[in-house]
Amino acid sequence: MAALRAKYPAACALTHSNPLELLVATILSAQTTDARVNQVTPALFVRMPTACDYAQADPAELEALIHSTGFFRAKARSLIGMGTVLCHEFQGQVPHTMSELTRLPGVGRKTANVVLGVGFGIPGFPVDTHVARLSNRLGLVKTRDPVKIETEVCRMVPAGEWTDFSLRLITHGRLVCTARRPRCELCGLATWCPSSTVAATRSAKP
Ligand code: SF4
């Protein structure tokens, strides 16, 4: 955890100034980089500062604003749906429970956990494909079941670290410990990682 913290000081790199902006940025971050999201959100947040602005958005205008983040039609649909539910059922405010957040279009457990942990300081350990892969490679768990991974890792890690640890694992999984070819030679965790190819090479030498 200390090594990951040193490598990725800002666990959440999505630029935001309130829970709504964080929710929108997290929805946009699917299948793209945080840096790419941060390029489009300044103009988006000025144009659409409230949840009701998303509810009433012209799909074509919204698609143009978020175009470079990819999957822009699906993301625009999610944002309009999200804004509609927030505007009509939550007085335009982002709720802070898992059950309410996951009722919003485009919001699954992972996005909800980010909003809860980073936006409201309510700890959670979102398990996506990166967290599942890295938890296994690092030897923390021996299961692909997201619920079991969440339960087991949360037992090992203080609650105050859950959200940031998960977000840092996701970043590391995207940048270094990728699914296809982990770049162990560049990895700051290779010393401790039982799956490290660098360690395997070293230990194979006399
Ligand atoms: S040492 Fe290799 S397998 Fe282990 S976490 Fe780093 S990149 Fe992944």
Residues whose N, C-alpha, C, O or C-beta is under 5 A from the ligand:
A	BS01	SF4	R137 V176 C177 P182 R183 C184 C187 L189 A190 C193 S195 S196 T197
